[in-house]
Amino acid sequence: MISSGNSQFDSLLDGGYREEVTLLYGPAASGKTTLCFVLACDMLKRDKKVVYLDTENGFSIERFMQICGPGYLTMLDRLLLLKAASFPDQCKKIDSLMKLVHIDLIIVDSLGIHYRHVLQDNPTETNKQMDRQLRILTEISRRGVPIFVTTQVSTNPETGEVHMVGGEMVKSWGKSIIELRKDPRKIMLKRPEERSTSFEIIDRGISILSF
């Protein structure tokens, strides 16, 4: 069990996140990257090593500094920031994670942005590659390294229902699944059991409003 650095968020997760694959999904600007920064900064403050795979070019050093607070420069020494500019590049970067040692947390933000761009061109091969990525991440988690993965959502225009990009194929790999909603802001634990709480985004990360 690993603390997120936010006791109320840990309570939502029954004490913290685990050495497993946690999937976090939600619309744009719902707080996915902010929560990733909160988790990364807390691990770095405890002298742990973090790998952050940024596929959306959304890693803001200014926001990272704001959330980490004083001492962020020393924390950067323990952060390995990787970037993936395409789906094939994402596949290569995730393959390379198998070779890393002495890593305490891996964050992939996000898994679905490049996937959804190439899915229509060759759905069979694209899904095969996505399944391989998730298989690799799961294998790494079995070594005792927690994996935190974000992805986007798609909305059914007729029903308004929100679904994780990648559907059941991606969902089946998540031991814990968290949905973020934007209006109003809610964190919703979907797996292993269902519970939810309101939250807001603040300068130092997130603040739980009710639980």
C-alpha atoms as a printed R data frame, in Angstrom:
    type eleno elety resid chain resno       x      y       z
1   ATOM     1    CA   MET     A     1   0.000  0.000   0.000
2   ATOM     2    CA   ILE     A     2   1.437  3.361  -1.071
3   ATOM     3    CA   SER     A     3   0.228  6.761   0.080
4   ATOM     4    CA   SER     A     4  -0.715  9.371  -2.502
5   ATOM     5    CA   GLY     A     5   0.281 12.152  -0.135
6   ATOM     6    CA   ASN     A     6  -3.386 13.073   0.352
7   ATOM     7    CA   SER     A     7  -4.962 11.261   3.308
8   ATOM     8    CA   GLN     A     8  -8.527 11.794   2.081
9   ATOM     9    CA   PHE     A     9  -7.713 10.427  -1.366
10  ATOM    10    CA   ASP     A    10  -6.000  7.473   0.324
11  ATOM    11    CA   SER     A    11  -9.199  6.831   2.294
12  ATOM    12    CA   LEU     A    12 -11.127  6.648  -0.967
13  ATOM    13    CA   LEU     A    13  -8.682  3.966  -2.111
14  ATOM    14    CA   ASP     A    14  -8.802  2.058   1.202
15  ATOM    15    CA   GLY     A    15  -5.436  3.324   2.389
16  ATOM    16    CA   GLY     A    16  -3.603  4.194  -0.819
17  ATOM    17    CA   TYR     A    17  -2.770  2.766  -4.206
18  ATOM    18    CA   ARG     A    18  -1.121 -0.611  -4.617
19  ATOM    19    CA   GLU     A    19   1.626 -2.373  -6.530
20  ATOM    20    CA   GLU     A    20  -0.716 -3.005  -9.464
21  ATOM    21    CA   VAL     A    21  -2.109 -1.271 -12.537
22  ATOM    22    CA   THR     A    22  -4.429  1.606 -11.656
23  ATOM    23    CA   LEU     A    23  -6.441  3.114 -14.524
24  ATOM    24    CA   LEU     A    24  -7.598  6.728 -14.271
25  ATOM    25    CA   TYR     A    25  -9.961  8.046 -16.930
26  ATOM    26    CA   GLY     A    26 -11.897 11.240 -17.506
27  ATOM    27    CA   PRO     A    27 -12.474 14.119 -19.948
28  ATOM    28    CA   ALA     A    28  -9.962 16.835 -20.744
29  ATOM    29    CA   ALA     A    29  -9.245 19.229 -17.847
30  ATOM    30    CA   SER     A    30 -10.812 16.864 -15.300
31  ATOM    31    CA   GLY     A    31  -7.609 16.692 -13.225
32  ATOM    32    CA   LYS     A    32  -5.866 13.564 -14.531
33  ATOM    33    CA   THR     A    33  -2.440 15.143 -14.962
34  ATOM    34    CA   THR     A    34  -2.761 17.096 -11.716
35  ATOM    35    CA   LEU     A    35  -3.373 13.857  -9.827
36  ATOM    36    CA   CYS     A    36  -0.392 12.262 -11.589
37  ATOM    37    CA   PHE     A    37   1.785 15.164 -10.417
38  ATOM    38    CA   VAL     A    38   0.506 14.762  -6.846
39  ATOM    39    CA   LEU     A    39   1.424 11.069  -6.851
40  ATOM    40    CA   ALA     A    40   4.821 11.662  -8.466
41  ATOM    41    CA   CYS     A    41   5.774 14.502  -6.128
42  ATOM    42    CA   ASP     A    42   4.858 12.533  -3.022
43  ATOM    43    CA   MET     A    43   7.077  9.628  -4.099
44  ATOM    44    CA   LEU     A    44   9.945 11.955  -5.006
45  ATOM    45    CA   LYS     A    45   9.742 13.701  -1.642
46  ATOM    46    CA   ARG     A    46  10.373 10.294  -0.043
47  ATOM    47    CA   ASP     A    47  13.554  9.805  -2.102
48  ATOM    48    CA   LYS     A    48  11.834  7.354  -4.446
49  ATOM    49    CA   LYS     A    49  12.432  7.115  -8.189
50  ATOM    50    CA   VAL     A    50   9.619  7.832 -10.627
51  ATOM    51    CA   VAL     A    51   9.271  7.250 -14.376
52  ATOM    52    CA   TYR     A    52   6.798  9.584 -16.081
53  ATOM    53    CA   LEU     A    53   5.836  8.758 -19.680
54  ATOM    54    CA   ASP     A    54   4.221 11.850 -21.226
55  ATOM    55    CA   THR     A    55   2.425 11.099 -24.511
56  ATOM    56    CA   GLU     A    56   0.481 14.366 -24.764
57  ATOM    57    CA   ASN     A    57   3.356 16.818 -24.307
58  ATOM    58    CA   GLY     A    58   1.432 17.976 -21.273
59  ATOM    59    CA   PHE     A    59   4.172 17.848 -18.636
60  ATOM    60    CA   SER     A    60   4.354 21.417 -17.313
61  ATOM    61    CA   ILE     A    61   7.496 22.061 -15.294
62  ATOM    62    CA   GLU     A    62   5.821 25.157 -13.817
63  ATOM    63    CA   ARG     A    63   2.857 23.116 -12.555
64  ATOM    64    CA   PHE     A    64   5.198 20.392 -11.311
65  ATOM    65    CA   MET     A    65   7.173 22.996  -9.342
66  ATOM    66    CA   GLN     A    66   3.971 24.449  -7.901
67  ATOM    67    CA   ILE     A    67   2.720 21.073  -6.659
68  ATOM    68    CA   CYS     A    68   6.075 19.835  -5.363
69  ATOM    69    CA   GLY     A    69   6.911 23.075  -3.601
70  ATOM    70    CA   PRO     A    70  10.372 23.859  -2.172
71  ATOM    71    CA   GLY     A    71  13.078 21.385  -3.059
72  ATOM    72    CA   TYR     A    72  11.690 20.465  -6.468
73  ATOM    73    CA   LEU     A    73  15.150 20.758  -8.069
74  ATOM    74    CA   THR     A    74  16.503 17.851  -6.015
75  ATOM    75    CA   MET     A    75  13.364 15.886  -6.828
76  ATOM    76    CA   LEU     A    76  14.012 16.240 -10.559
77  ATOM    77    CA   ASP     A    77  17.168 14.155 -10.108
78  ATOM    78    CA   ARG     A    78  14.947 11.168  -9.252
79  ATOM    79    CA   LEU     A    79  12.425 11.741 -12.047
80  ATOM    80    CA   LEU     A    80  12.918 10.089 -15.439
81  ATOM    81    CA   LEU     A    81  10.717 11.949 -17.918
82  ATOM    82    CA   LEU     A    82  10.032 10.134 -21.191
83  ATOM    83    CA   LYS     A    83   8.014 11.442 -24.128
84  ATOM    84    CA   ALA     A    84   6.198  9.560 -26.886
85  ATOM    85    CA   ALA     A    85   5.296 11.423 -30.075
86  ATOM    86    CA   SER     A    86   3.305  8.638 -31.767
87  ATOM    87    CA   PHE     A    87   1.696  5.278 -31.069
88  ATOM    88    CA   PRO     A    88   4.726  3.286 -32.358
89  ATOM    89    CA   ASP     A    89   6.974  5.491 -30.206
90  ATOM    90    CA   GLN     A    90   4.696  4.812 -27.227
91  ATOM    91    CA   CYS     A    91   5.033  1.065 -27.876
92  ATOM    92    CA   LYS     A    92   8.836  1.367 -27.890
93  ATOM    93    CA   LYS     A    93   8.940  3.457 -24.729
94  ATOM    94    CA   ILE     A    94   6.743  1.007 -22.823
95  ATOM    95    CA   ASP     A    95   8.852 -1.921 -24.092
96  ATOM    96    CA   SER     A    96  11.923 -0.131 -22.704
97  ATOM    97    CA   LEU     A    97  10.399  0.054 -19.218
98  ATOM    98    CA   MET     A    98  11.044 -3.674 -18.800
99  ATOM    99    CA   LYS     A    99  14.785 -2.948 -18.672
100 ATOM   100    CA   LEU     A   100  14.599 -0.395 -15.860
101 ATOM   101    CA   VAL     A   101  15.535 -1.331 -12.305
102 ATOM   102    CA   HIS     A   102  15.127  0.323  -8.902
103 ATOM   103    CA   ILE     A   103  11.993  2.222  -9.983
104 ATOM   104    CA   ASP     A   104   9.318  2.939  -7.377
105 ATOM   105    CA   LEU     A   105   6.464  4.280  -9.549
106 ATOM   106    CA   ILE     A   106   5.618  4.397 -13.261
107 ATOM   107    CA   ILE     A   107   3.079  6.905 -14.601
108 ATOM   108    CA   VAL     A   108   1.753  6.799 -18.174
109 ATOM   109    CA   ASP     A   109  -0.108 10.006 -19.058
110 ATOM   110    CA   SER     A   110  -1.861  9.061 -21.209
111 ATOM   111    CA   LEU     A   111  -2.332  5.622 -22.715
112 ATOM   112    CA   GLY     A   112  -5.091  6.496 -25.174
113 ATOM   113    CA   ILE     A   113  -4.247  9.723 -27.016
114 ATOM   114    CA   HIS     A   114  -2.170  8.146 -29.830
115 ATOM   115    CA   TYR     A   115  -4.171  4.907 -29.755
116 ATOM   116    CA   ARG     A   116  -7.421  6.603 -30.718
117 ATOM   117    CA   HIS     A   117  -5.681  8.452 -33.582
118 ATOM   118    CA   VAL     A   118  -4.527  5.251 -35.310
119 ATOM   119    CA   LEU     A   119  -7.274  2.834 -34.317
120 ATOM   120    CA   GLN     A   120  -9.375  3.249 -37.463
121 ATOM   121    CA   ASP     A   121  -6.421  2.631 -39.774
122 ATOM   122    CA   ASN     A   122  -5.732 -0.881 -38.489
123 ATOM   123    CA   PRO     A   123  -7.916 -1.792 -35.491
124 ATOM   124    CA   THR     A   124  -6.715 -5.399 -35.184
125 ATOM   125    CA   GLU     A   125  -3.016 -4.553 -35.048
126 ATOM   126    CA   THR     A   126  -3.571 -1.427 -32.946
127 ATOM   127    CA   ASN     A   127  -5.541 -3.381 -30.339
128 ATOM   128    CA   LYS     A   128  -2.877 -6.080 -30.365
129 ATOM   129    CA   GLN     A   129  -0.199 -3.480 -29.632
130 ATOM   130    CA   MET     A   130  -2.288 -1.846 -26.908
131 ATOM   131    CA   ASP     A   131  -2.866 -5.227 -25.287
132 ATOM   132    CA   ARG     A   132   0.903 -5.821 -25.366
133 ATOM   133    CA   GLN     A   133   1.562 -2.483 -23.663
134 ATOM   134    CA   LEU     A   134  -0.865 -3.310 -20.872
135 ATOM   135    CA   ARG     A   135   0.609 -6.796 -20.537
136 ATOM   136    CA   ILE     A   136   4.081 -5.299 -20.084
137 ATOM   137    CA   LEU     A   137   2.856 -2.790 -17.505
138 ATOM   138    CA   THR     A   138   1.092 -5.577 -15.608
139 ATOM   139    CA   GLU     A   139   4.249 -7.678 -15.621
140 ATOM   140    CA   ILE     A   140   6.230 -4.761 -14.190
141 ATOM   141    CA   SER     A   141   3.608 -4.258 -11.465
142 ATOM   142    CA   ARG     A   142   4.092 -7.886 -10.415
143 ATOM   143    CA   ARG     A   143   7.670 -6.970  -9.548
144 ATOM   144    CA   GLY     A   144   6.288 -4.623  -6.904
145 ATOM   145    CA   VAL     A   145   6.196 -1.406  -8.946
146 ATOM   146    CA   PRO     A   146   2.869  0.473  -8.893
147 ATOM   147    CA   ILE     A   147   1.661  1.566 -12.329
148 ATOM   148    CA   PHE     A   148  -0.615  4.585 -12.697
149 ATOM   149    CA   VAL     A   149  -2.141  5.021 -16.166
150 ATOM   150    CA   THR     A   150  -4.460  7.730 -17.473
151 ATOM   151    CA   THR     A   151  -6.672  7.613 -20.537
152 ATOM   152    CA   GLN     A   152  -9.379  9.666 -22.193
153 ATOM   153    CA   VAL     A   153 -13.090  9.072 -22.568
154 ATOM   154    CA   SER     A   154 -15.582  8.871 -25.397
155 ATOM   155    CA   THR     A   155 -19.211  9.924 -25.030
156 ATOM   156    CA   ASN     A   156 -22.194  8.225 -26.646
157 ATOM   157    CA   PRO     A   157 -23.996 11.094 -28.413
158 ATOM   158    CA   GLU     A   158 -27.391  9.411 -28.030
159 ATOM   159    CA   THR     A   159 -27.272  8.348 -24.385
160 ATOM   160    CA   GLY     A   160 -24.597 10.679 -22.992
161 ATOM   161    CA   GLU     A   161 -22.842  7.684 -21.429
162 ATOM   162    CA   VAL     A   162 -19.096  8.097 -20.867
163 ATOM   163    CA   HIS     A   163 -16.729  5.238 -21.693
164 ATOM   164    CA   MET     A   164 -13.003  4.718 -21.249
165 ATOM   165    CA   VAL     A   165 -11.025  4.884 -24.493
166 ATOM   166    CA   GLY     A   166 -10.076  1.300 -25.315
167 ATOM   167    CA   GLY     A   167 -13.256 -0.064 -23.778
168 ATOM   168    CA   GLU     A   168 -13.323 -3.441 -22.075
169 ATOM   169    CA   MET     A   169  -9.960 -4.451 -23.519
170 ATOM   170    CA   VAL     A   170  -8.183 -1.718 -21.552
171 ATOM   171    CA   LYS     A   171 -10.548 -1.887 -18.583
172 ATOM   172    CA   SER     A   172  -9.867 -5.588 -18.010
173 ATOM   173    CA   TRP     A   173  -6.227 -4.857 -17.076
174 ATOM   174    CA   GLY     A   174  -6.989 -2.411 -14.285
175 ATOM   175    CA   LYS     A   175  -6.990 -3.814 -10.765
176 ATOM   176    CA   SER     A   176  -8.162 -0.399  -9.594
177 ATOM   177    CA   ILE     A   177 -10.187  1.929 -11.814
178 ATOM   178    CA   ILE     A   178 -10.907  5.588 -11.075
179 ATOM   179    CA   GLU     A   179 -13.140  7.943 -13.048
180 ATOM   180    CA   LEU     A   180 -12.788 11.724 -12.832
181 ATOM   181    CA   ARG     A   181 -15.695 14.010 -13.676
182 ATOM   182    CA   LYS     A   182 -15.382 17.701 -14.370
183 ATOM   183    CA   ASP     A   183 -18.768 19.350 -13.895
184 ATOM   184    CA   PRO     A   184 -19.150 18.994 -10.977
185 ATOM   185    CA   ARG     A   185 -15.724 17.628 -10.059
186 ATOM   186    CA   LYS     A   186 -15.919 14.109  -8.656
187 ATOM   187    CA   ILE     A   187 -13.483 11.269  -8.061
188 ATOM   188    CA   MET     A   188 -15.300  7.969  -8.529
189 ATOM   189    CA   LEU     A   189 -13.712  4.659  -7.568
190 ATOM   190    CA   LYS     A   190 -15.141  2.053  -9.951
191 ATOM   191    CA   ARG     A   191 -13.045 -0.976  -9.010
192 ATOM   192    CA   PRO     A   192 -12.570 -2.899  -6.740
193 ATOM   193    CA   GLU     A   193 -15.705 -1.324  -5.247
194 ATOM   194    CA   GLU     A   194 -17.752  1.754  -6.010
195 ATOM   195    CA   ARG     A   195 -17.533  4.963  -3.994
196 ATOM   196    CA   SER     A   196 -17.135  8.638  -4.838
197 ATOM   197    CA   THR     A   197 -16.238 12.036  -3.443
198 ATOM   198    CA   SER     A   198 -16.191 15.659  -4.582
199 ATOM   199    CA   PHE     A   199 -12.896 17.497  -5.039
200 ATOM   200    CA   GLU     A   200 -11.377 20.689  -6.343
201 ATOM   201    CA   ILE     A   201  -8.097 21.505  -8.040
202 ATOM   202    CA   ILE     A   202  -5.878 23.857  -6.040
203 ATOM   203    CA   ASP     A   203  -2.359 25.270  -6.368
204 ATOM   204    CA   ARG     A   204  -0.796 22.352  -4.484
205 ATOM   205    CA   GLY     A   205  -2.792 19.664  -6.286
206 ATOM   206    CA   ILE     A   206  -6.227 18.489  -5.182
207 ATOM   207    CA   SER     A   207  -8.469 19.038  -2.195
208 ATOM   208    CA   ILE     A   208 -11.150 16.540  -1.217
209 ATOM   209    CA   LEU     A   209 -14.390 18.363  -0.395
210 ATOM   210    CA   SER     A   210 -16.507 15.511   0.950
211 ATOM   211    CA   PHE     A   211 -16.187 11.828   1.679
